[in-house]
Amino acid sequence: MAAEHNEVPLNAIRVFVTIAREGSVTRAASTLGTTQSSVSRYLAVLQDYFGTDLVQRRGRRSELTEFGRLFANAVAEPLDTVCFTAKRMRRRNRTDANRIVVHTSLSTFAYSFLIPNLQAFSAEMGGVVVDVISSLSPPRSSDNFDILLTRDLCVAEPADDWAIYNEMLVCVGAPNHVMGKTLSTARSMPILNITSRPDILPTWLRAMNLTAKDIKSGARYDHNYLALPAVISGKCLLVAPEIIVSDLVRKGSLHVIPGSRTSSGMQYRAYAVDRSDNPEVARAFCRWVARLCKKAAIPEAA
């Protein structure tokens, strides 16, 4: 098992990192499920490669040399990352090859636009099952998901990404209250406030050359999906992303006030992470949702 001077002994490095963590050759052997003599041989290979000792005896105890401590500190975390990534990307033991998990921070988008259209994607892909989970927390590489749909989160791991939607805002109300009305009705009817998107109303007001003093402040709701029933049934207005009200507008449940459409400056993105068990399906989903979003625009109200 003599080390080749031009070839890094990766197995020996893995064994040495275990020795450093466990504090002894004996415990390292137990952790690795091998013999002490095998661990000692790997240690000898690595010391031969470096040309210096990595471990020294202190009576009955073994301690890292200064060189050994520096090397262990430098390689332990990268080695963990390599092992973790390899296990997550392993395809051999895939138990459900026709299922993907979509993680999204866009709960109203998922509720009102994405989920009602998922059956079309499933049919297109031969019955693939799409699980949807919603969270505002930044995703971690240890989380179980294939795709991230977001406006404000980022992925700190390798992933393909798509720009799926440049967010447009519209002001909507129940047809019996706003049909035939102009933008001036925003000065007289209460506009609902959405606490999870405090950016929307100020952005829209600036684009309409209005200020907070020009409007009536309506009830507050945590999320747009809570406000939608209120604006459908009440005498009030809601400024919301066009994409989440488009289906309700087409069905006649809501009406867009003419001239109220403007950009929020926000962009929705889809990320297909490299460690996905179903990378081809994940990428197909991102392409599909990008196409779906392009069809979401509703005609400007007359």
C-alpha positions in Angstrom: 0.0 0.0 0.0 2.9 2.4 -0.6 1.8 5.8 -1.6 2.4 7.0 -5.2 4.0 10.4 -4.8 2.0 11.9 -7.7 -1.3 10.4 -6.7 -3.2 11.7 -3.6 -4.2 8.8 -1.3 -7.9 9.8 -0.9 -8.9 6.7 1.1 -6.0 7.3 3.5 -7.1 10.9 4.0 -10.6 9.8 4.9 -9.2 7.3 7.4 -6.9 10.0 8.9 -9.8 12.5 9.3 -11.7 9.8 11.2 -8.6 9.2 13.5 -8.5 13.0 14.1 -12.2 13.1 15.0 -12.2 10.0 17.2 -8.9 10.7 18.9 -7.5 7.2 18.5 -6.8 4.5 15.9 -8.9 2.0 17.9 -12.0 4.2 17.9 -11.5 5.2 14.2 -11.4 1.5 13.3 -14.7 0.9 15.2 -16.3 3.9 13.5 -15.2 2.7 10.0 -16.1 -0.9 10.7 -12.6 -2.2 10.0 -9.5 -3.4 11.9 -6.9 -1.4 13.8 -4.2 -2.9 11.5 -6.0 -1.6 8.4 -6.4 1.9 9.9 -2.7 1.9 10.8 -1.7 0.9 7.3 -3.7 3.8 5.8 -2.1 6.1 8.3 1.3 4.9 7.3 0.5 5.4 3.6 -0.5 9.0 4.3 2.6 9.8 6.4 4.7 8.3 3.7 3.0 10.5 1.2 3.7 13.7 3.2 7.1 12.6 4.4 6.3 13.5 8.0 4.4 12.1 11.0 0.7 13.0 11.4 0.2 11.2 14.7 2.6 10.7 17.6 2.4 8.5 20.7 2.1 10.0 24.2 2.4 7.0 26.5 -0.7 4.9 25.8 -2.4 7.8 23.9 -2.1 9.0 20.4 -2.1 12.7 19.5 -2.0 14.7 16.3 1.3 16.4 15.5 1.0 20.1 14.6 1.3 19.2 10.9 -1.5 16.6 11.4 -3.7 19.0 13.2 -3.3 21.7 10.5 -4.1 19.1 7.7 -7.1 17.7 9.5 -8.6 21.1 10.1 -8.1 22.0 6.4 -9.6 18.9 4.8 -12.3 17.7 7.3 -15.1 20.1 6.2 -14.5 19.8 2.4 -14.4 16.0 2.7 -17.8 16.1 4.5 -19.2 18.2 1.7 -18.0 15.7 -0.9 -19.4 12.7 0.9 -22.7 14.5 1.6 -23.2 15.7 -2.0 -22.3 12.2 -3.4 -24.9 10.6 -1.2 -27.6 13.1 -2.1 -27.0 12.8 -5.8 -26.8 9.0 -5.8 -29.4 7.5 -8.2 -29.0 3.8 -7.4 -31.4 3.6 -4.5 -34.1 5.9 -5.9 -37.4 4.7 -4.5 -39.8 7.0 -6.3 -38.6 7.9 -9.8 -41.8 9.7 -10.8 -42.1 12.3 -8.0 -40.6 15.7 -7.5 -40.8 18.2 -4.5 -41.3 21.9 -5.2 -40.2 24.3 -2.4 -41.7 27.8 -2.7 -41.7 31.0 -0.8 -44.7 32.2 -2.9 -47.6 30.8 -1.0 -50.4 32.8 -2.8 -48.8 32.1 -6.2 -48.8 28.4 -5.4 -52.4 28.4 -4.0 -54.0 30.5 -6.7 -51.9 29.8 -9.9 -49.5 26.9 -9.6 -51.5 24.2 -7.9 -54.6 24.6 -10.1 -52.5 23.9 -13.1 -50.4 21.0 -11.8 -52.6 18.4 -13.3 -51.7 19.6 -16.8 -48.0 19.1 -16.0 -48.6 15.7 -14.5 -50.5 14.6 -17.6 -47.8 16.0 -19.9 -45.1 14.0 -18.0 -46.9 10.7 -17.8 -48.4 11.0 -14.3 -45.6 12.5 -12.3 -46.5 13.5 -8.8 -45.7 17.0 -7.6 -45.4 17.7 -3.9 -45.6 21.4 -2.9 -44.1 22.8 0.3 -44.2 26.5 1.3 -41.7 28.2 3.5 -40.3 31.7 3.8 -37.0 30.4 5.3 -33.9 30.2 3.1 -33.6 26.6 1.8 -30.7 24.5 3.0 -28.8 21.8 1.1 -30.1 19.3 3.6 -33.7 20.1 2.8 -35.6 17.6 0.6 -36.6 19.4 -2.5 -36.0 19.3 -6.3 -37.1 22.8 -7.3 -37.2 26.2 -5.6 -39.8 28.8 -6.8 -39.1 32.1 -5.3 -39.0 35.9 -5.6 -36.7 36.7 -2.7 -34.7 33.6 -1.7 -31.5 32.3 -3.2 -30.0 28.8 -3.6 -26.5 28.4 -2.2 -25.8 25.2 -4.1 -25.4 24.2 -7.8 -28.6 24.6 -9.7 -30.0 25.5 -13.1 -32.3 28.5 -13.0 -35.0 30.2 -15.1 -36.5 33.7 -14.9 -40.2 32.7 -15.0 -42.1 35.9 -14.4 -41.5 39.7 -14.1 -44.1 40.7 -11.6 -46.8 43.1 -12.7 -49.3 44.7 -10.3 -53.0 45.5 -10.9 -55.7 47.0 -8.8 -58.8 44.8 -8.7 -62.3 44.9 -7.2 -65.6 43.1 -7.4 -67.2 43.8 -10.8 -70.4 45.2 -9.3 -68.4 47.8 -7.5 -65.7 48.8 -10.0 -67.1 47.9 -13.5 -67.0 51.0 -15.6 -65.1 53.0 -13.0 -61.8 54.7 -13.6 -58.6 54.9 -11.6 -60.0 57.7 -9.6 -62.1 55.1 -7.7 -58.9 54.3 -5.8 -59.3 57.6 -4.0 -62.7 56.7 -2.6 -62.8 52.9 -2.0 -60.6 51.4 0.8 -57.5 49.5 -0.4 -56.6 46.4 1.5 -53.2 46.2 3.1 -51.1 43.0 2.9 -48.5 42.8 5.7 -46.4 40.1 4.0 -45.9 42.3 1.0 -45.5 45.9 2.4 -43.6 46.9 -0.8 -46.6 46.5 -3.2 -48.9 49.4 -2.3 -46.1 52.1 -2.1 -44.7 50.8 -5.4 -48.1 51.0 -7.1 -49.0 54.4 -5.6 -45.8 55.9 -7.0 -46.5 54.5 -10.4 -50.0 55.9 -10.3 -48.8 59.3 -9.1 -50.6 58.9 -5.8 -49.6 59.1 -2.2 -50.8 57.3 0.9 -52.8 60.5 1.8 -54.7 60.1 -1.5 -56.3 56.8 -0.6 -58.4 55.2 2.1 -56.6 52.5 4.0 -58.6 49.3 4.3 -58.4 46.1 6.4 -55.1 44.3 6.9 -54.4 40.7 6.0 -51.2 38.7 6.4 -51.2 37.3 2.9 -52.9 37.9 -0.5 -54.7 34.6 -0.4 -56.5 35.8 2.7 -57.4 39.1 1.1 -58.8 37.6 -2.1 -62.1 36.5 -0.6 -62.5 39.9 1.0 -62.1 41.8 -2.2 -64.4 39.4 -4.1 -67.2 39.8 -1.6 -66.6 43.3 -0.2 -66.7 46.9 -1.3 -62.9 47.4 -1.4 -59.9 47.2 -3.7 -56.8 45.1 -3.7 -53.4 45.9 -5.4 -51.9 42.5 -6.1 -49.6 40.6 -8.5 -51.5 40.2 -11.8 -50.5 36.5 -11.9 -52.4 35.6 -8.7 -55.7 37.3 -9.8 -55.6 36.4 -13.5 -57.8 33.3 -13.2 -60.4 35.2 -11.0 -60.5 38.0 -13.6 -61.1 35.6 -16.4 -63.9 33.9 -14.5 -65.5 37.3 -13.8 -65.0 37.2 -10.0 -62.7 40.3 -10.1 -62.3 43.2 -12.4 -59.2 45.1 -13.2 -59.4 48.9 -13.0 -58.3 50.4 -16.3 -54.8 52.0 -16.3 -53.8 50.3 -13.0 -51.2 47.9 -14.4 -47.6 48.5 -13.5 -44.3 46.6 -12.8 -43.3 45.9 -9.2 -39.6 45.4 -10.3 -39.6 41.9 -8.7 -38.8 38.8 -10.6 -39.9 35.2 -9.9 -37.2 32.5 -10.5 -37.2 28.7 -10.7 -34.2 26.7 -9.6 -33.7 23.0 -10.4 -31.0 21.8 -7.9 -28.3 19.5 -9.2 -28.8 17.0 -6.4 -32.3 16.3 -7.4 -33.2 12.6 -7.7 -35.1 13.5 -10.9 -33.1 16.2 -12.6 -34.7 15.8 -16.0 -38.2 16.0 -14.6 -37.2 19.0 -12.4 -35.8 20.9 -15.4 -38.9 20.0 -17.5 -41.0 21.5 -14.6 -39.1 24.7 -14.6 -39.5 25.1 -18.4 -43.2 24.3 -18.1 -43.9 26.8 -15.3 -42.0 29.5 -17.3 -44.3 28.8 -20.3 -47.4 28.9 -17.9 -46.4 32.3 -16.5 -46.1 33.8 -20.0 -49.8 33.0 -20.6 -50.9 34.6 -17.3 -51.2 38.2 -18.5 -54.8 39.4 -18.7 -55.9 41.9 -21.4 -55.8 45.6 -20.3 -59.3 46.5 -19.2 -61.1 48.9 -21.5 
